[in-house]
Amino acid sequence: AAARAAHGAPNFNFNVAHDACLVVLAADAALLVGVDVCSPFRLRAGAPAEYAGLVSAFEGVLTADEWAAVRGEEAEGDADDAAAVSAAGAAAGDATGAAAGGEASALPAAEAVCVTRFRRQWSRKEAYVKARGDGLGFALRRVEFCDCPPPRPPEPEQQQPQTQPQQQPEPPKPQPQPP
């Protein structure tokens, strides 16, 4: 059952985000929800922001560890981002590079990857403050997000062959003695 507000109406939490032609809606009767979306460069009008401009404009928004992740100074996921850029740039024949995921861009490949990583971090922060209801009045450096590998199913345990306990032979039954 939905939570009830003070005036008796059901509480319904929802959040909407849009960017270019993408729209996201999240809703829950009991939980706070917040969403944000960043469309791929190829769906956005105009050129993507330059990385140096993002750093200058948003310097105080991300934590030091988040900026390190944006620059690719953490091990998790870097190879995947770089491989996606190389594959996308080669497939598109784009000598200037492409952003992660095959997004054609006028930015050099390495810079486009950093911009994509920044946008991922920004979306996390924006979704968080939207769920809280604070908006951009919240000091965004107070919270930190990081990439983490998706959970993996547990490894199946090695089944040891089941051995049946050995039964002891029954002692012989006493035979009736003739009189």
C-alpha positions as CSV (number, residue, x, y, z in Angstrom):
1,A,0.0,0.0,0.0
2,A,1.2,3.5,-0.8
3,A,2.4,5.7,2.1
4,R,-0.2,8.3,3.1
5,A,0.6,11.9,3.3
6,A,-0.7,14.0,6.3
7,H,-4.0,14.9,4.4
8,G,-4.7,11.2,3.6
9,A,-3.8,11.1,-0.1
10,P,-1.3,8.5,-1.2
11,N,2.3,9.6,-1.5
12,F,3.7,9.1,-4.9
13,N,7.3,9.9,-5.7
14,F,8.4,10.5,-9.3
15,N,11.2,12.1,-11.2
16,V,11.7,13.0,-14.9
17,A,14.8,13.9,-16.9
18,H,15.3,14.5,-20.6
19,D,18.2,15.3,-22.9
20,A,18.0,15.6,-26.7
21,C,15.5,12.9,-27.7
22,L,15.8,10.7,-24.5
23,V,13.3,10.9,-21.7
24,V,13.5,9.0,-18.4
25,L,10.7,8.6,-15.8
26,A,11.0,6.9,-12.5
27,A,8.3,6.4,-9.9
28,D,7.7,4.6,-6.7
29,A,5.0,4.7,-4.1
30,A,7.3,4.5,-1.1
31,L,10.9,5.2,-2.2
32,L,12.5,8.5,-3.1
33,V,13.5,8.5,-6.7
34,G,15.8,10.7,-8.8
35,V,16.9,10.3,-12.4
36,D,19.1,12.1,-14.9
37,V,20.1,11.2,-18.5
38,C,22.8,12.3,-20.8
39,S,22.2,11.4,-24.5
40,P,25.1,10.3,-26.7
41,F,26.9,13.1,-28.5
42,R,25.5,12.0,-31.8
43,L,21.9,12.7,-30.6
44,R,22.7,16.2,-29.2
45,A,22.6,19.4,-31.2
46,G,25.9,21.2,-31.5
47,A,29.4,20.2,-30.6
48,P,30.2,18.5,-27.2
49,A,31.7,20.7,-24.5
50,E,35.5,20.8,-24.4
51,Y,37.0,19.0,-21.4
52,A,39.0,22.1,-20.3
53,G,35.8,24.1,-20.2
54,L,34.0,21.5,-18.1
55,V,36.9,21.4,-15.6
56,S,36.9,25.2,-15.3
57,A,33.1,25.4,-14.9
58,F,32.6,22.4,-12.6
59,E,35.9,22.4,-10.7
60,G,34.2,22.5,-7.2
61,V,31.5,20.0,-8.1
62,L,33.3,16.7,-8.2
63,T,35.6,15.3,-5.5
64,A,39.3,14.7,-6.1
65,D,38.6,10.9,-6.6
66,E,35.8,11.6,-9.0
67,W,38.1,13.9,-11.1
68,A,40.7,11.2,-11.1
69,A,38.1,8.8,-12.4
70,V,37.1,11.3,-15.1
71,R,40.8,11.6,-16.2
72,G,41.1,7.8,-16.2
73,E,43.4,7.5,-13.3
74,E,41.6,4.6,-11.8
75,A,42.0,1.1,-13.1
76,E,38.4,0.0,-13.3
77,G,36.8,0.5,-16.7
78,D,39.6,2.4,-18.3
79,A,40.5,-0.4,-20.8
80,D,36.8,-0.6,-21.7
81,D,36.5,3.1,-22.4
82,A,39.7,3.2,-24.4
83,A,38.7,0.1,-26.4
84,A,35.3,1.6,-27.2
85,V,36.9,4.8,-28.4
86,S,39.4,3.0,-30.6
87,A,36.8,0.7,-32.1
88,A,34.3,3.5,-32.7
89,G,36.9,5.8,-34.3
90,A,38.2,3.0,-36.6
91,A,34.7,1.9,-37.5
92,A,33.6,5.4,-38.4
93,G,36.8,6.3,-40.1
94,D,37.0,9.3,-37.9
95,A,40.6,10.5,-37.7
96,T,39.7,13.0,-35.0
97,G,38.4,10.3,-32.7
98,A,35.0,9.4,-31.2
99,A,33.5,9.4,-27.7
100,A,32.9,6.2,-25.9
101,G,30.2,4.0,-27.3
102,G,30.7,5.0,-30.9
103,E,29.7,8.7,-30.5
104,A,31.2,10.7,-33.3
105,S,32.8,13.8,-32.0
106,A,35.0,16.7,-33.1
107,L,37.0,16.2,-29.9
108,P,40.2,14.2,-29.8
109,A,39.4,10.6,-28.7
110,A,41.0,10.9,-25.3
111,E,39.2,14.2,-24.5
112,A,35.9,12.8,-25.7
113,V,36.3,9.9,-23.3
114,C,37.0,12.3,-20.4
115,V,33.9,14.4,-21.4
116,T,31.8,11.2,-21.4
117,R,33.1,10.2,-18.0
118,F,32.4,13.6,-16.6
119,R,28.8,13.5,-17.9
120,R,28.4,10.1,-16.2
121,Q,29.6,11.6,-12.9
122,W,27.4,14.7,-13.3
123,S,24.3,12.6,-14.0
124,R,24.8,10.6,-10.8
125,K,25.1,13.7,-8.8
126,E,22.1,15.4,-10.4
127,A,19.9,12.3,-9.9
128,Y,21.0,12.1,-6.3
129,V,20.0,15.7,-5.5
130,K,16.8,15.4,-7.4
131,A,15.8,12.4,-5.3
132,R,16.7,14.3,-2.1
133,G,14.7,17.3,-3.3
134,D,17.6,19.7,-2.7
135,G,18.3,20.6,-6.3
136,L,21.6,22.3,-7.0
137,G,21.5,24.0,-3.6
138,F,23.1,20.9,-2.2
139,A,26.9,21.0,-1.9
140,L,27.7,18.3,-4.5
141,R,31.2,17.6,-3.1
142,R,29.5,16.3,0.0
143,V,28.7,13.0,-1.8
144,E,30.9,10.9,-4.0
145,F,30.1,8.3,-6.6
146,C,32.4,5.8,-8.2
147,D,32.2,3.1,-10.8
148,C,32.0,-0.4,-9.4
149,P,31.9,-3.7,-11.2
150,P,28.5,-5.2,-11.5
151,P,27.8,-8.0,-9.1
152,R,28.7,-11.5,-10.3
153,P,26.8,-14.6,-9.5
154,P,28.5,-16.8,-6.9
155,E,30.7,-19.5,-8.2
156,P,29.0,-22.9,-8.1
157,E,30.4,-24.9,-5.2
158,Q,32.4,-27.9,-6.2
159,Q,30.2,-30.9,-5.5
160,Q,32.0,-33.6,-3.7
161,P,30.6,-37.0,-4.6
162,Q,28.3,-38.2,-1.9
163,T,29.4,-41.3,-0.3
164,Q,27.0,-43.6,1.5
165,P,28.0,-44.5,5.0
166,Q,29.1,-48.1,5.0
167,Q,26.6,-50.3,6.8
168,Q,27.9,-52.7,9.3
169,P,26.7,-56.2,8.6
170,E,24.0,-57.3,11.0
171,P,25.2,-59.8,13.6
172,P,23.9,-63.3,12.9
173,K,20.6,-64.1,14.6
174,P,20.8,-66.9,17.2
175,Q,19.5,-70.1,15.8
176,P,17.1,-72.1,17.9
177,Q,18.9,-75.1,19.5
178,P,17.3,-78.5,19.2
179,P,16.3,-80.2,22.5
